[in-house]
């Protein structure tokens, strides 16, 4: 069956990001997708003081993250929007875990690298207190484009779908459940796409 890595990028627990990860996982598993989950709140991500050669830094929880990325046919990343970006611990995981030579490599005479994670799809889920219309009109969806184009697509993920869940500040239980229902629908679509893209794995 197709494989999905769910990365909960909220550094605190419990969190609404965790609830989103739960609902996404439940929906995929109900549709026959194999799920592996990592919660950054439970991971140790070291500070990057030097850039070590090759895979020297792919150890511990960073190594577990990289192994899961290789294993996955589809990756879902969920995180809150903090100061217009992702939490620092999640960014550090990408900084260290997605290395040149493993996740991507440059080709002679070409300005852009070859994404070595090609053949995989992704969904980015961002929770925030910022309304959708404000993100689009005043911030030009800058964070969504950065993560999609300069991280996930940069290393080969395609397509990359984006779900923006807002507004969380002061949200009622009914509104939160509405957002979780939306994620269930997104997960169901992702599962159907995975089944079409990896039919041989379904028979495995």
C-alpha positions, 0 to 999 in steps of 0.5 A: 500500500502507499506510504504517508509520512505525517509530520506534526511541526508544532513544538508544543503538545497538545495542540490543534496541529496534533488534532489535525495530524490525528484526523488526517491519519485516521482518514488515510488509514481508513482508505488503506494508506500506510501512515507513519507519524513524527511529532517534532515536540518529541524530537531532538533537533540539534543546533547546526553549528557546522555543515558536516559532509554527506550524511554525517548529520543524519543521526538520531531523530534527524536520521529518523526523519530522513528515513521516513521521508525516503520511505514515504510516497506522500508527506503531510506537514502541519504547523502553526504560523508563528511570526509569518513562518514556521516554528524554529524547531521545524525549520531546523529539522529541514535545514539539517535533514534535507541535505545536498547530495541526499535530498537534491544535487546540483547539475553542471551548467544548470541554475536549479538543482535536481530534486532527488525526492521526485515521485512523491507528493505533499500537503502543507497544512498551516494553522493561523490566526490570520484570515485567508483573505488577509494572507492573500491580500496583504502577505501575498501568501508568501509563507505558503509559496516559500515552503511549497516552492523553495523547500518541498518542490525544490527537493522534488515533491510534486504536486504540493497542495496547501490547506490554510486553517484559520481563524484559530484565536477565539475559535469555538468547538464547532469552528474547530470541528469544521476545520477538522472536517475540511482536513478529512476531505483533503485527506480523502482526496489525497488518498484517492490520488495516492491509490491512482499513482501507486496502484501496484502498492495497493496489491502488496 
